[in-house]
Amino acid sequence: MIRDDLFERQEEFGDFRFDQATATVFDDMVSRSVPYYDEIQRMTAELAADFAVEGTNLYDLGCSTGTTLLELDRKVAPGVRFVGFDNSEEMLAKGREKLTASGLQRPFELRHVDLHQGTGIENASVVVMLLTLQFIRPLYRTQLIRNIYHGLHEQGCLILVEKITLEDSLLNRLYIQHYYDMKRRNGYSELEISRKRESLENVLIPYRSEENRALLLAEGFHCCEEFFRWYNFAGLVAIK
């Protein structure tokens, strides 16, 4: 795993991009930037295995380098076909490399898809979105959730993990402070934290957890419960 020093070695940044430079260090980046990342992966795989049905598709929207698909493969029945979507060709190339090297036996497909333009989800028993919806422009989020809902079988589920914001400004500020403390513990410098925050400012737009839940329920999911929470990160599982 190549260490993430992306925001240390570059001096000028625009908006955050999932380009070749990011893809190269992405696995280290998320493991050091997302609290309890391994546990989130494990919980996601366990929940997916509870709902995945042989002969159906499992979709990972924003599959990046394929880490989640590899974790899912350990838990989900072999008769479930995996489909990964990502809008970064560089991420998908890394994902194909990892999945091929792992000797993955089940049918799988990785597709270059811009989720702002639709999904084409069909015959799905599980859809996973880990830290992906926050990068979808708010104007398109309702239609995306609607497409997911209609592509799922009855009793299928959507597993959603997001960075969130809070309505209370004091708690919001404290949670962000504790999050940055975590990044410092994981070896990021003040300069790296500051540069990444600025690059994500117009790209990552978090909702409140209750807003995400309301969005899922409004589009037809009959049950939506929180399964993970750490300060300003939350995981929801919604059932059709």
Buried (B, 14 or more C-beta within 10 A) or exposed (E): EEEBBBBEEEEEBEEBEBEEEBBBBBBBBBBBBBBBBEEBBBBBBBBBBEBBBEEBBBBBBBBBBBBBBBBBBEBBBEEBBBBBBBBBEBBBBBBBEBBEEEEBEBEBEBBEBEBBEEBEBEBBBBBBBBBBBBBBEEEBBEBBBBBBBBBBBEEBBBBBBBBBBBEEEEEBEBBBEEBBEBBEEEEBEEEBBEBBBBBBEEBBBBBBBEBBBEBBEEBEBEEBEEBBEBBBBBBBBBBB
